[in-house]
């Protein structure tokens, strides 16, 4: 009798695990037309958290795929487009994303179906930055840091990008903000939209090839040049700004630049 009871428990546990590991259909956002025209169709690198907060990764073709995600999973989900044939890796371009459970569709609408968006990539990035800043400032094993992103007012945050009080540059391209710096201030004294300022740029004239040049941000418009010098906006900070064309990759930093043709 005890043996039968044990087998029954194992059977029920197995069913529960299969239920918890049921596949979730992922839908990736459409790419800007020039990304596909210049680079072709991408693969997608997806990063998420399983039950218990463990990080996991998957790679998919351009038409979406299935993710085995526990129903109780929370936190950011990232999806980076990348082009291995071009030598471009996950992280070279800005990610799409979403936040669980905020972006999970209600039961019955489209069961176990998640739609990622480019704006969701910004949300997920800030979620991660909040938890990173909270963790660095925590003393000892402060479990509260793990809930900073979960407890943040995401509906109010998302409304900022239609708020005229936010700089136009940020509303047009949220990746112009330094989200790590904003997260650090938020952890110290709460979130304020006054902290959203666009990172400064300077004009750099380069004898580059004409034609469209694309940015790693899906929000940024492509640069179109004809004959003559090409003027690129380059961040004044220590980072490297990258632009892509049909001819190759342009790396810019300060007054320096380097062009690498496609192999």
C-alpha positions in Angstrom: 0.0 0.0 0.0 2.8 2.4 0.9 4.5 1.5 -2.4 1.4 2.4 -4.4 1.0 5.6 -2.5 4.6 6.5 -3.3 4.1 5.8 -7.0 1.0 8.0 -6.9 2.9 10.9 -5.4 5.6 10.6 -8.0 3.0 10.5 -10.7 1.3 13.7 -9.4 4.7 15.4 -9.0 5.6 14.5 -12.6 2.3 16.0 -13.8 2.9 19.1 -11.8 6.4 19.5 -13.3 5.1 19.0 -16.8 2.5 21.6 -16.2 5.1 24.0 -14.8 7.3 23.4 -17.8 4.6 24.0 -20.4 5.9 26.0 -23.4 5.4 29.7 -23.8 5.1 31.0 -27.3 7.4 34.0 -27.9 6.6 36.7 -30.4 9.4 39.0 -31.3 8.9 42.6 -32.5 9.4 43.5 -36.2 12.8 44.9 -36.9 13.3 48.4 -38.5 13.2 47.8 -42.3 16.8 49.0 -42.8 18.1 46.6 -40.3 16.9 43.7 -42.3 17.9 45.3 -45.6 21.5 45.9 -44.5 22.0 42.9 -42.2 19.4 40.3 -43.2 17.2 38.2 -40.9 18.6 37.8 -37.3 18.7 35.2 -34.7 17.4 36.1 -31.3 19.2 35.5 -28.0 16.7 35.3 -25.1 17.6 35.7 -21.4 15.1 35.2 -18.6 14.8 33.9 -15.0 13.5 30.6 -14.1 11.7 29.8 -10.8 13.9 30.7 -7.9 15.6 33.5 -9.8 18.1 31.4 -11.8 19.2 33.0 -15.0 18.8 31.0 -18.3 19.4 31.6 -22.0 18.0 30.4 -25.3 18.6 31.1 -29.0 15.9 31.2 -31.7 15.5 31.8 -35.4 13.9 35.0 -36.6 10.3 33.8 -36.6 9.9 33.2 -32.8 9.9 30.1 -30.8 8.9 28.4 -27.6 10.3 29.0 -24.1 9.8 26.6 -21.2 8.9 29.0 -18.5 7.4 28.3 -15.0 4.0 30.1 -14.6 5.3 31.7 -11.4 8.4 33.2 -13.1 8.9 37.0 -12.5 11.4 39.6 -13.7 12.7 40.9 -17.0 12.8 38.9 -20.2 15.3 40.1 -22.8 15.6 39.3 -26.5 18.7 40.6 -28.4 18.7 40.3 -32.2 22.1 39.2 -33.6 23.6 38.2 -36.9 26.3 35.5 -36.6 26.9 35.5 -40.3 28.0 39.2 -40.0 30.0 38.5 -36.8 27.5 40.5 -34.7 26.9 39.1 -31.2 24.0 39.4 -28.7 24.4 42.8 -27.1 25.7 44.6 -30.2 22.1 45.9 -30.8 19.6 47.0 -28.1 17.2 44.4 -26.9 13.5 43.9 -27.0 11.9 42.7 -23.9 9.0 42.5 -21.4 8.5 42.2 -17.6 6.8 39.3 -15.9 4.1 39.2 -14.6 3.2 42.7 -15.8 3.3 41.8 -19.5 1.8 38.3 -19.3 -1.5 38.2 -21.2 -4.5 37.4 -19.1 -5.7 33.8 -19.0 -7.9 32.9 -21.9 -6.6 35.8 -24.1 -3.8 33.8 -25.6 -2.7 31.3 -23.1 1.1 31.1 -22.5 1.9 33.6 -25.2 4.3 36.5 -24.6 4.7 39.5 -26.9 8.1 41.3 -26.7 8.5 44.9 -27.7 11.3 47.4 -28.2 9.9 49.6 -25.4 9.7 46.5 -23.3 13.5 46.2 -23.8 14.0 49.6 -22.1 11.7 48.6 -19.3 13.5 45.3 -18.7 16.9 47.1 -18.8 15.7 49.6 -16.1 14.3 46.8 -14.0 17.7 45.1 -14.1 19.4 48.4 -13.3 17.2 48.9 -10.3 18.0 45.6 -8.9 21.7 45.9 -9.6 21.8 49.4 -7.9 19.8 48.1 -4.9 22.1 45.0 -4.5 25.2 47.2 -4.6 23.8 49.5 -1.9 22.4 46.7 0.3 24.1 45.8 3.6 24.3 42.0 4.2 21.6 39.7 2.7 18.9 42.3 2.2 16.1 40.3 0.4 14.3 43.5 -0.3 16.7 44.2 -3.2 15.2 41.3 -5.1 11.8 43.1 -5.1 12.9 46.6 -6.2 12.0 46.0 -9.8 8.9 44.0 -9.0 7.5 46.7 -6.8 8.2 49.6 -9.1 5.3 51.5 -10.6 5.7 50.3 -14.2 2.4 51.7 -15.6 3.5 55.2 -14.4 7.0 54.7 -15.8 5.7 53.7 -19.2 3.4 56.8 -19.3 6.6 59.0 -19.2 7.3 58.4 -22.9 4.2 60.4 -23.8 4.8 63.0 -21.2 5.8 66.4 -22.7 7.7 67.2 -19.5 10.3 64.5 -20.5 12.9 65.7 -22.9 11.9 65.0 -26.5 15.2 63.2 -27.2 14.3 60.6 -24.5 10.7 60.2 -25.8 11.9 59.6 -29.3 14.8 57.3 -28.3 14.7 56.1 -24.7 18.2 54.6 -25.1 19.6 58.2 -25.0 19.1 58.1 -21.2 21.7 56.7 -18.8 19.4 54.2 -17.1 22.1 52.9 -14.7 22.6 56.4 -13.3 18.8 56.9 -13.0 18.5 53.6 -11.2 21.1 54.6 -8.6 19.3 57.9 -7.9 16.0 56.0 -7.7 17.3 53.6 -5.1 18.6 56.4 -3.0 15.6 58.8 -3.0 12.9 57.5 -5.3 12.2 58.0 -9.0 11.9 61.5 -10.5 11.3 62.3 -14.1 13.6 65.3 -13.8 16.5 62.8 -13.9 15.7 61.8 -17.4 18.2 63.8 -19.6 19.6 62.8 -22.9 23.3 62.0 -23.0 25.1 64.7 -24.9 26.5 64.3 -28.4 28.9 66.1 -30.6 29.1 66.2 -34.4 31.9 64.2 -36.0 32.7 64.6 -39.7 33.9 61.4 -41.3 34.7 60.7 -45.0 32.3 57.7 -44.9 30.5 56.0 -47.7 27.1 57.4 -48.7 23.9 55.6 -48.1 22.0 54.7 -44.9 23.7 54.1 -41.6 21.8 52.5 -38.8 22.2 52.7 -35.0 21.9 49.8 -32.6 18.8 51.5 -31.2 15.6 50.5 -32.9 14.2 54.0 -32.1 16.9 56.0 -33.7 16.4 57.1 -37.3 18.9 56.0 -39.9 21.4 58.5 -41.2 21.3 59.2 -44.9 24.3 60.8 -46.6 25.1 61.8 -50.2 28.5 62.8 -51.6 30.9 64.7 -49.4 31.7 64.4 -45.7 29.3 62.6 -43.4 28.4 64.0 -40.0 27.7 61.5 -37.2 26.3 62.4 -33.8 28.7 60.8 -31.3 28.3 60.6 -27.5 30.6 62.9 -25.5 31.1 60.3 -22.8 33.8 57.6 -22.7 31.7 55.0 -24.5 31.9 53.9 -28.2 29.2 54.8 -30.7 28.7 52.2 -33.4 27.0 52.7 -36.8 26.3 50.0 -39.5 26.0 50.3 -43.3 26.0 48.0 -46.2 29.8 48.5 -46.4 30.7 47.8 -42.9 30.9 49.0 -39.2 32.0 52.4 -38.0 33.2 52.8 -34.4 33.3 56.4 -33.0 34.6 57.7 -29.7 35.3 61.4 -29.1 37.2 62.7 -32.1 38.4 59.2 -33.1 36.8 56.7 -35.5 37.6 53.4 -37.1 35.8 51.8 -40.1 35.8 48.0 -40.5 34.5 46.6 -43.8 32.4 43.4 -43.7 34.5 40.3 -44.2 
